[in-house]
Amino acid sequence: MAKARISVVGAGLMGHGIAQVFAVAGHAVTITDALSQNLDTVTSRIAANLRDLGEDEGAVKRVRISADLAEAVRDADYVVEAVSEDLPLKQQLFADIERHVRADTILASNTSVIPITAIMQGLANRERALGTHWWNPPYLVPLVEVIETQWTSAATLATTMALHEAAGKKTAHVKKDVPGFIGNRLQHALWREAISLVEHGICDAQTVDAVVKASFGRRLPVLGPLENADLVGTDLTLAIHNIVLPAIESRPEPSPYLQKLVAEKKLGFKTGEGFRKWTPAEQAALRSKVTAHLKSMQDL
Ligand SMILES: NC(=O)c1ccc[n+]([C@@H]2O[C@H](COP(=O)([O-])OP(=O)(O)OC[C@H]3O[C@@H](n4cnc5c(N)ncnc54)[C@H](O)[C@@H]3O)[C@@H](O)[C@H]2O)c1
């Protein structure tokens, strides 16, 4: 797909960033959304991101907005869906999309954790469907996990990997369609233990975050967990696992501590308190710190 026609369905946080990456890579992008307010602001949001990155705003000219789903996907070579994380919504959307696209148009979902098999099972042609899991913000975090189902054709997979690599993304091929794919399984295994440490009074939330940031978090950008296991030795890793695995959290359901926070409307930034309290200034400071850090990592 040298210069492809790409349709992005959903112009929210992820959709506008995905559209931006493809437009910067030179593709003709059409973006659609059910909410006119999100569609009307999409090009100005992309332009603001490009300005902030110091990149050429000219790419915005390659992003066309369309309020009509059928019109938005009709001529597409590749469609990626980034609507709300809701299985029936995504299933219905792909049923609608399939009625309007060519037989060889590739269909991808950007779901965070829903198995692609569940989303795509109702399609007439499931060989051209797969998952592409981007990370927020799509133009600053390099990874896209490309998830195949039992039905995905080799050609669909190869074209999708090549499309994203040519757009500057790092791809990871997920060979089995498991909930959470690779990145979110790893991330939420850590979050489960982090919450458990607080729940059991071993430390407070700030301490959990401070420990991660000042210890193995420092090494993570250059040393993955299995590189680290080889570095210290698989024998030492086994000895550690014999002691620590029986002691760490293994509950198959969300922590009661987390459930209580949600029941009490302690929803984090949205309500000013979650695991800890957040003033608007603290929220803004953390957001800009993360963005500045991700920008500084661009050359790694
Ligand atoms: N936010 C993240 O960090 C992140 C990361 C990776 C993947 N994802 C996944 O990406 C998807 C989108 O997440 P988001 O954070 O961009 O959400 P968002 O709420 O910012 O955007 C979702 C958009 O979908 C639109 N939408 C809803 N129903 C629609 C329909 N029927 N047709 C067209 N548009 C419709 C909404 O109007 C909204 O603009 C979700 O599946 C989410 O799990 C999110």
The ligand as a MOL file (V3000), in Angstrom:
LIG
                    3D

  0  0  0     0  0            999 V3000
M  V30 BEGIN CTAB
M  V30 COUNTS 44 48 0 0 0
M  V30 BEGIN ATOM
M  V30 1 N -7.5180 5.8860 25.2260 0
M  V30 2 C -6.5200 5.0050 25.1570 0
M  V30 3 O -5.4590 5.1660 25.8130 0
M  V30 4 C -6.6260 3.8260 24.2280 0
M  V30 5 C -5.4660 3.1400 23.8620 0
M  V30 6 C -5.5540 2.0710 22.9680 0
M  V30 7 C -6.7910 1.6830 22.4890 0
M  V30 8 N -7.9170 2.3600 22.8670 0 CHG=1
M  V30 9 C -9.2060 1.9310 22.3050 0
M  V30 10 O -9.5180 2.7830 21.2110 0
M  V30 11 C -10.9410 2.9120 21.1030 0
M  V30 12 C -11.3090 4.3830 21.1870 0
M  V30 13 O -10.8490 4.9130 22.4070 0
M  V30 14 P -10.7070 6.4830 22.6640 0
M  V30 15 O -9.9010 6.6150 23.9170 0
M  V30 16 O -10.2820 7.1530 21.4270 0 CHG=-1
M  V30 17 O -12.2250 6.8590 22.9900 0
M  V30 18 P -12.9670 8.2680 22.7740 0
M  V30 19 O -14.1580 8.2240 23.6590 0
M  V30 20 O -11.9980 9.3990 22.9010 0
M  V30 21 O -13.4310 8.2070 21.2430 0
M  V30 22 C -14.4150 7.3150 20.8020 0
M  V30 23 C -15.1190 8.0060 19.6560 0
M  V30 24 O -16.0200 7.0720 19.0470 0
M  V30 25 C -17.1360 7.8140 18.6200 0
M  V30 26 N -18.2400 6.8900 18.3540 0
M  V30 27 C -19.0120 6.2140 19.2440 0
M  V30 28 N -19.9110 5.4650 18.5870 0
M  V30 29 C -19.7040 5.6580 17.2520 0
M  V30 30 C -20.2950 5.1600 16.0620 0
M  V30 31 N -21.3010 4.2870 16.1200 0
M  V30 32 N -19.8200 5.5860 14.8710 0
M  V30 33 C -18.8090 6.4760 14.8090 0
M  V30 34 N -18.2090 6.9830 15.9040 0
M  V30 35 C -18.6440 6.5830 17.0970 0
M  V30 36 C -17.3940 8.7960 19.7560 0
M  V30 37 O -18.2170 9.8760 19.3500 0
M  V30 38 C -15.9640 9.2230 20.0640 0
M  V30 39 O -15.5610 10.3530 19.3100 0
M  V30 40 C -11.5170 2.0610 22.2230 0
M  V30 41 O -11.8040 0.7730 21.7480 0
M  V30 42 C -10.3890 2.0200 23.2280 0
M  V30 43 O -10.4590 0.8960 24.1000 0
M  V30 44 C -7.8590 3.4310 23.7210 0
M  V30 END ATOM
M  V30 BEGIN BOND
M  V30 1 1 1 2
M  V30 2 2 2 3
M  V30 3 1 2 4
M  V30 4 1 4 5
M  V30 5 2 4 44
M  V30 6 2 5 6
M  V30 7 1 6 7
M  V30 8 2 7 8
M  V30 9 1 8 9
M  V30 10 1 8 44
M  V30 11 1 9 10
M  V30 12 1 9 42
M  V30 13 1 10 11
M  V30 14 1 11 12
M  V30 15 1 11 40
M  V30 16 1 12 13
M  V30 17 1 13 14
M  V30 18 2 14 15
M  V30 19 1 14 16
M  V30 20 1 14 17
M  V30 21 1 17 18
M  V30 22 2 18 19
M  V30 23 1 18 20
M  V30 24 1 18 21
M  V30 25 1 21 22
M  V30 26 1 22 23
M  V30 27 1 23 24
M  V30 28 1 23 38
M  V30 29 1 24 25
M  V30 30 1 25 26
M  V30 31 1 25 36
M  V30 32 1 26 27
M  V30 33 1 26 35
M  V30 34 2 27 28
M  V30 35 1 28 29
M  V30 36 1 29 30
M  V30 37 2 29 35
M  V30 38 1 30 31
M  V30 39 2 30 32
M  V30 40 1 32 33
M  V30 41 2 33 34
M  V30 42 1 34 35
M  V30 43 1 36 37
M  V30 44 1 36 38
M  V30 45 1 38 39
M  V30 46 1 40 41
M  V30 47 1 40 42
M  V30 48 1 42 43
M  V30 END BOND
M  V30 END CTAB
M  END
